[in-house]
Amino acid sequence: MRKLKIVMAVLILLLVTVGVFLSRQNQGGSAESEPKTCEELTGYLCEVGEECGGEWLEASDSFRCCNCSCGVQEELLTIDPFELDVENEEVGDPF
């Protein structure tokens, strides 16, 4: 009977040890999936007026993290100057 209790205690200890080990493995896996900073992702922070020529990265510290260096935005729209002619018809002006 005493041997049976010792064997049961050893089995319980083994199960607890395996459970703790697996729990720590799962915690390590979830830590890897936590958001990383732009620096940890080896990204580049784009400033206002700069554009990302590559892909935007999901960083925990910025919405402006790019996978390559940022460049100045090129002007996409140009409007040629024009003159505005306003024609006004007089419609029964009482004065």
C-alpha positions as CSV (number, residue, x, y, z in Angstrom):
1,M,0.0,0.0,0.0
2,R,2.9,2.3,0.8
3,K,4.5,1.6,-2.6
4,L,1.2,2.5,-4.3
5,K,1.1,5.9,-2.6
6,I,4.6,6.6,-3.6
7,V,4.0,5.6,-7.2
8,M,0.8,7.8,-7.2
9,A,2.7,10.8,-5.7
10,V,5.4,10.4,-8.4
11,L,2.8,10.3,-11.1
12,I,1.0,13.3,-9.8
13,L,4.3,15.2,-9.5
14,L,5.2,14.2,-13.1
15,L,1.8,15.4,-14.4
16,V,2.1,18.7,-12.6
17,T,5.6,19.2,-14.0
18,V,4.5,18.5,-17.5
19,G,1.5,20.8,-17.1
20,V,3.8,23.6,-15.9
21,F,6.1,23.0,-18.8
22,L,3.3,23.1,-21.3
23,S,1.9,26.2,-19.7
24,R,5.2,28.0,-20.0
25,Q,5.5,27.0,-23.7
26,N,2.1,28.4,-24.4
27,Q,3.0,31.7,-22.7
28,G,6.1,31.9,-24.8
29,G,4.1,31.4,-27.9
30,S,1.6,34.1,-27.1
31,A,4.4,36.6,-26.2
32,E,5.8,36.1,-29.7
33,S,2.4,37.1,-31.2
34,E,2.2,40.4,-29.2
35,P,2.6,43.5,-31.4
36,K,6.1,44.8,-31.9
37,T,7.4,48.3,-32.2
38,C,8.5,49.7,-35.5
39,E,12.1,49.4,-34.5
40,E,11.6,45.7,-33.5
41,L,10.1,45.1,-36.9
42,T,13.2,46.8,-38.5
43,G,10.8,49.3,-40.1
44,Y,11.2,53.0,-41.0
45,L,8.9,55.7,-39.5
46,C,7.5,57.9,-42.2
47,E,7.2,61.6,-41.4
48,V,4.3,63.9,-42.5
49,G,4.6,64.5,-46.3
50,E,6.5,61.2,-46.9
51,E,5.1,58.1,-48.4
52,C,5.9,54.4,-48.0
53,G,7.2,52.9,-51.2
54,G,6.7,49.4,-49.9
55,E,4.3,47.8,-47.4
56,W,2.9,49.3,-44.2
57,L,3.8,47.3,-41.1
58,E,1.5,46.7,-38.1
59,A,3.6,48.3,-35.3
60,S,2.4,48.8,-31.7
61,D,3.9,52.3,-31.5
62,S,3.0,53.9,-34.8
63,F,0.6,53.9,-37.8
64,R,3.5,55.2,-40.0
65,C,5.8,52.2,-40.0
66,C,7.1,51.1,-43.4
67,N,9.2,48.1,-44.4
68,C,11.5,50.4,-46.5
69,S,12.8,53.9,-46.3
70,C,10.2,56.6,-46.9
71,G,10.3,59.3,-49.6
72,V,8.8,62.6,-50.3
73,Q,5.4,62.5,-51.9
74,E,5.3,63.4,-55.6
75,E,2.7,65.9,-56.6
76,L,0.0,63.8,-58.3
77,L,-2.4,66.5,-59.4
78,T,-1.6,69.7,-61.2
79,I,-4.2,72.2,-62.3
80,D,-3.3,74.7,-65.0
81,P,-4.3,78.3,-64.2
82,F,-7.5,79.5,-65.9
83,E,-9.5,82.7,-66.1
84,L,-13.0,82.8,-64.8
85,D,-15.5,84.8,-66.9
86,V,-18.7,85.5,-65.1
87,E,-21.5,86.7,-67.3
88,N,-24.4,88.2,-65.5
89,E,-27.6,88.9,-67.3
90,E,-29.6,91.8,-65.9
91,V,-33.1,90.5,-65.1
92,G,-35.4,93.4,-64.5
93,D,-33.2,95.2,-61.9
94,P,-35.6,97.8,-60.4
95,F,-32.8,100.2,-59.5
